[in-house]
Each structure stands twice: as structure tokens, then as C-alpha cells.
């Protein structure tokens, strides 16, 4: 139940119809002029008046009753009288002097020079101060919620002060003179600040020189130079320091704002390490070990490798070896292979081991890792981040990255070059025995060194002079031409390309690999490459010539480029027999096994022994499988190269070659391109670039069922959807929906490459806010984190780090913790931020 509350003293009043507060006498309606309570007669009914007192403010509403005369002054009340005027304080046990409400002295919460006497409220025990001479009077409690705020303080004896001589008054002259002076001063101030006219003054814009007034000088040429106000410009270094100062408080945040506490701690450890705050990074790593030791220790590999690299850079080899050994132990125990990031970490670790002269632990790992489906996208990612371009699309278009026979080996070489270990990278190249892989690594070595140190670096010239083969020198020359072209130095690029063309004339003319005879196939059991010559010898020439061809196409030398490309395809046909021919052998084994067994019995002189013939047939069948695998491998290489040629604008030429090879009557010349996805890809590209060609292939598809790769379609469609930075929602929706398609989920790493290339194109032209909104809509969590890391590095390079910092600090931002840390990881990679000495 709620009671009425007095608006003056805040006391609760039980009666509903009372007009005045029974405690303090104030009007319960809050209006001024409440009725004062009639004073009671002194005890004993005495009519002797007390000392006259000033009446409380307000209009009296009635005459006092009782023995007192109406004309006599009211006696000083000692308690609240009854409404009838009969009886005194003794009659009312709750009697309160209501007239004291308006005369009560308020308590101050703190002591002053004059208020030195401490008083404690008897109701709520709130303390306050009054003047010592005010003791014996009514005071008001400083607590606004006190139930009875007015009470009387007992009087205390006050020591009398010595008498002070009475001051004499001022003479009339001084009084009038002083008054006139005051009036004059006030008038002057009023004129100066109010009445006088002041010219309008505007604040100058920032960075506009402001000239201060100077003393007159005799020489008019001696003028004080203008003073430009200093404006503190926030630099990338400032942003990096802010990142380093705040990362340890950002990383521990939990769901739902943080997708992965382990990944957040991994990023924060790397950020602190790259930023030079090693003690803090070690502490963060200890926390990461605690939370990831059981289910996700692989999150420690990258931070350990980064700490190892930092230790090595300072000359602490022992510490670097300790970190490398700890990371290698985690890798050897097994790490997930379903994501690309674990392979990235493994390559960085392998590069550290090579730099520590432990390459013997690395080489056995390369062949297996090179064959992984995630290897190519890992190469491009490492080239993008370690190389510092943060443009995935640019890296994917480097000529030595168009076709990669050994992605992890090439990535290892490029990471070593980026980390300043060119000699170690060169040594790795020399230890690779496969000719095509070795030459691809040499191209990566020279190309990355040219990007890092310039094409005229001495080590590059030395590598060209020491090239083991003509095809290796061609690939290195093409890498240099590619770098020059990317830097806008077209004449230098054309000169390097011309040198490669001259070298290509010494490669000779290829001859198609013949189909082995039945006995040769049977006897190839146990031999590498199904008894064929090493295909890599021809593959090296294929890649060298395709490098030249693609560069010629880019430099508007389309006819010459197509001629060179055809030579490249001819060298591919010398790697292994046609897959049409090897498939014919397999069909014979399956459909005409009796005939094949009879032939084997006759050729091998098996004497008709059925058991011996059965074993011979099985061995022959296995070798036909291996031979077909070699043929399929070279055909897949041709398909990939044809698609690259189509993307370089050679749609019509590729379609003509496909038709010619697919219809050739000679089995060992025929190529089953109609069963590949090349025609379908040409049709989709034609829909964008060549409508006539698209119509022709679409009509052809009514006669021949064509194969379409959904990823080719996505690659074709997305650039159009991302052309306008103002309309990126459709592109984001398409990416999000395609990630869930079954065909795409079968090739997740190819989809990663397609998506990251598109994202890199968008970040070149979109504003920061547009880019962030676009990435937040793309769907896949790890893809978004990768994209945010690229965005941090890319925009940071271009002086837009402050924009990202503001976006991350925006309270309305939808960025999650891993998004922010990914951006910071990209920003901190641009330049190692120098930390204060006490933080190291």
C-alpha cells in the first residue's frame, strides 16, 4: 500500500484527507501558504507570553484558541497542540514544532571555516556541520530521504571572543569618491565588452598559416615567417601501436562475438610477435597452449614458427630451433587436412627448418604435400601474404603461377625469398630431382626475388647464368618479363620476352609418344611411368613454351602467342600416348578378354597354361591402367592450359583446336576434348565475350552432350556482379549460395581460389564501408576471415589504415573478434611496429 508523501520533508502520511503535513506543517498539495498549526499554551495553563517570534510565511487561516488573547503574541511552542487548542506537548506524544520547518538551519556535508560543529541526525544518523553559535536551534538533516529531517541541536557553551573595537565609518568624501570610481570602472567594462563594435572573426581552417603580430622592424624584408599550427597526423605506425596495445584485451572475448577462441589467440600471438612484443607474445602463446592443448594444438604451429623466425632474425638460433622442434612435433603427431590454414603453417615451418639448415627433415615431406588438392590455393595465399601484395588476384596471374606442377615446393621457395633467405631457397631448388618441378621452383625463385629486390638484383643475374637447361632459363626470363610488365615497364618486359623466344628455338621439335606394344606393356611392371620415358622432361618444355605464349597474348601478340601455344600442346603429346588410345586398350581387356589372353599366350609363349595366362593377363591389365593414368595426367595438363588460353582471350582458337583433335581418326592423335569441360567453359565465356561462339557451341551441344563445371560458371558470372561497388549485395548472395552447392563442396579449395580472386578485385575499387558490408554477407566464416586479413594489408599499404581502425571501433559495427584480429594481422604485417623498450 502506498502512503501520501509530504512534498517538503518527504515523510509518509497515513491520513488521506489531511491538508497539512503533521510532521513539518507544510501544505500536502505542495502549494505555498499552508496553514500554520495553532500554538499551545505553556504547561500549567499560564497566560504569560513568551518572547515574540516572527510568524511563518503564509496566510493565517484562523485565530488561536485557548487562554491566550487574540491580540497577544503567540508563545514559543514546545510541542504540537491539538486541533482544539486544548492541551500541550504532554497531550501529543508525537508533537513536533511545525513552525521550525521554515526556520531550520540546513546542515552542510563538509566543514568550512565557520561551520565547524559536527551534528548527527538522530533519525538517520547523517552527519553535517553548523556554526557553533547555532547550537540550541532547529536544523535540517542533509539526507533528503530522512523521515524526520528537522530536529533541535542541544546548546553547548561557546567561548566568548575578545571584544573588538568598533570600526569608525568612512568620511562622506571617501564614500562619494569611492562610489564614483566604482561607477566609472563598471561603465568602462560595459563599454568594452558590450557596447563597442568588434569586427567579425572566423576561425581559420586547419593547416592555413596564421601570422602572429610582430614588433615593427626597420628592414621591411625582415618579416617573421608565418606559423602553421601543428596537426598530428595519424600514421600507420600509430595504428599499429594501438593494435599492439589492445590485442590482448580483444582476443579473450567469447561467443557470440568470437567464433573461435583458439584462432583468436593464435592471431593475437602472431600480431604481438610480428610487432616485436616478444614477452607478451610468449605469455599469449602459453594461454593458447592451455586452451588448445587437447582438441586443437595445430593452432600453435603458426605462432611457434613465427616466434622461431623472430628469434632467428635476432641471432638466437638455439631459441629458434626450440620453437621449430616444438612445432614439428605437433605436425608429426598429425594435424587436420580439411582446411588450407594448416598447410600454410606447415610450409612456414618447413621454411624455418630450411633456414636453420635442417632441410633433410623437409625434402621427404614435399612430394606428398605437392599432391594435395589444397596445395595450389596455399601457394597463392602464401605468395600473397608473405610477398606483401595482399592481392590474391594479382598473385594468381603471375605467369609462373598459372600452371604449377609442385605448389608446396614453389611456396617453400617463395617464403624463403620473402624472409630474406635467397641462398637457402636456391639450395632447395638444387636438391629437387624432377626437372619440371625444379624449373618451376627456379621461376618462382627469380620471380619473387625480382618482386622483392628488383629485376637487376645480382643474385638474379647469377641464377640466369647458372640455369641448368634452356627451358629453365626460359622460365626465369618469362618471370622477369612478367614482373616488368606488372610494374608498367613494357619495353623492358618485351626485351625479356624476346630473349625467351630466342631461347625457345633451341628446344627442338616434339614427337608424339607412341603407344607401347603389348609385350612392352606387360614387361613394364615395376618400372616408373609405366615404362615410358620420364614425362617431366617434356613437361618442362611444355611449361616454358606456355609461359612465352601467355605473355605474348597479354602483350597483344595474339597470333604469335597462339603459335607458341600450339608448340606447347605438341610437347604435351610427347609426354604420354593419347588417352583415347590407352582407353581403347582398357576397353579391349574388359570387353574382349579372351582375345587378349590368346594374344598374350602367343606372344609370351605361355604354352596354353590357363593359370599362367590368367596371371599374365592380370599383370598386363594393371600396366594398361598405369599407362592410361600417365595419358590422363598429360591430358588434364592440356585441359588446364587450354582453359588458361581461353581466359587470355583465345576463345575461337581454342574451340577450333578442340574440334580438330576430338575428331582425328588416328587414335594416338585423337584427344577426348568433347568429354572434358573445355567446350562448356568456352560457351560460358562466350556468353560474356563472344555471343556468336556461344551460340555455335550451344547448337553443337544438341548433338553432343557437353560437360559443365559449375566453378567455371561462377568464375564467369561473379566479375559482372561485382562491377559496381554500389551493388555488391547480389555478388555476396551468389557467393553465399554457391558455397552450399554439392558440386562446389566437392572442390572447396578451387572455390576458395575463385572467391579470393573476386574479393581481391572488389577491394581495389570499393570504399572501406562497402567492402566490409560485402564481406560480412559472403557467408563462409574462414573465407571472411581470410578476406579481412587481405583487406587489412591492402588498405594499410594505401594509407587507409585509419579508416579500418575507425570501422573496428564503431560501436554499431557487426565485425566479430576474429574479423578484427584478421584485419589487424594484415595491418601489422606491413611493417614491424617498434614497441617501447619497456614493452619488449
Secondary structure as GFF3:
##gff-version 3
##sequence-region A 1 840
A	DSSP	beta_strand	4	5	.	.	.	ID=ss1
A	DSSP	beta_strand	12	13	.	.	.	ID=ss2
A	DSSP	three_ten_helix	43	45	.	.	.	ID=ss3
A	DSSP	three_ten_helix	98	100	.	.	.	ID=ss4
A	DSSP	beta_strand	105	106	.	.	.	ID=ss5
A	DSSP	beta_strand	115	120	.	.	.	ID=ss6
A	DSSP	beta_strand	127	131	.	.	.	ID=ss7
A	DSSP	three_ten_helix	132	134	.	.	.	ID=ss8
A	DSSP	beta_strand	138	140	.	.	.	ID=ss9
A	DSSP	beta_strand	150	152	.	.	.	ID=ss10
A	DSSP	alpha_helix	172	190	.	.	.	ID=ss11
A	DSSP	pi_helix	191	195	.	.	.	ID=ss12
A	DSSP	alpha_helix	236	251	.	.	.	ID=ss13
A	DSSP	alpha_helix	261	274	.	.	.	ID=ss14
A	DSSP	alpha_helix	278	292	.	.	.	ID=ss15
A	DSSP	alpha_helix	299	313	.	.	.	ID=ss16
A	DSSP	alpha_helix	317	333	.	.	.	ID=ss17
A	DSSP	alpha_helix	340	355	.	.	.	ID=ss18
A	DSSP	alpha_helix	360	370	.	.	.	ID=ss19
A	DSSP	alpha_helix	375	386	.	.	.	ID=ss20
A	DSSP	alpha_helix	392	397	.	.	.	ID=ss21
A	DSSP	three_ten_helix	399	401	.	.	.	ID=ss22
A	DSSP	alpha_helix	407	418	.	.	.	ID=ss23
A	DSSP	alpha_helix	422	431	.	.	.	ID=ss24
A	DSSP	alpha_helix	435	453	.	.	.	ID=ss25
A	DSSP	alpha_helix	458	465	.	.	.	ID=ss26
A	DSSP	alpha_helix	470	486	.	.	.	ID=ss27
A	DSSP	alpha_helix	490	504	.	.	.	ID=ss28
A	DSSP	three_ten_helix	505	507	.	.	.	ID=ss29
A	DSSP	alpha_helix	518	523	.	.	.	ID=ss30
A	DSSP	three_ten_helix	528	531	.	.	.	ID=ss31
A	DSSP	alpha_helix	535	554	.	.	.	ID=ss32
A	DSSP	alpha_helix	558	573	.	.	.	ID=ss33
A	DSSP	alpha_helix	579	591	.	.	.	ID=ss34
A	DSSP	alpha_helix	593	604	.	.	.	ID=ss35
A	DSSP	alpha_helix	610	647	.	.	.	ID=ss36
A	DSSP	alpha_helix	651	662	.	.	.	ID=ss37
A	DSSP	three_ten_helix	673	675	.	.	.	ID=ss38
A	DSSP	alpha_helix	678	689	.	.	.	ID=ss39
A	DSSP	alpha_helix	691	700	.	.	.	ID=ss40
A	DSSP	alpha_helix	710	721	.	.	.	ID=ss41
A	DSSP	alpha_helix	729	738	.	.	.	ID=ss42
A	DSSP	alpha_helix	742	745	.	.	.	ID=ss43
A	DSSP	alpha_helix	748	765	.	.	.	ID=ss44
A	DSSP	alpha_helix	768	776	.	.	.	ID=ss45
A	DSSP	alpha_helix	781	797	.	.	.	ID=ss46
A	DSSP	alpha_helix	801	809	.	.	.	ID=ss47
A	DSSP	alpha_helix	817	829	.	.	.	ID=ss48
A	DSSP	three_ten_helix	837	839	.	.	.	ID=ss49
###
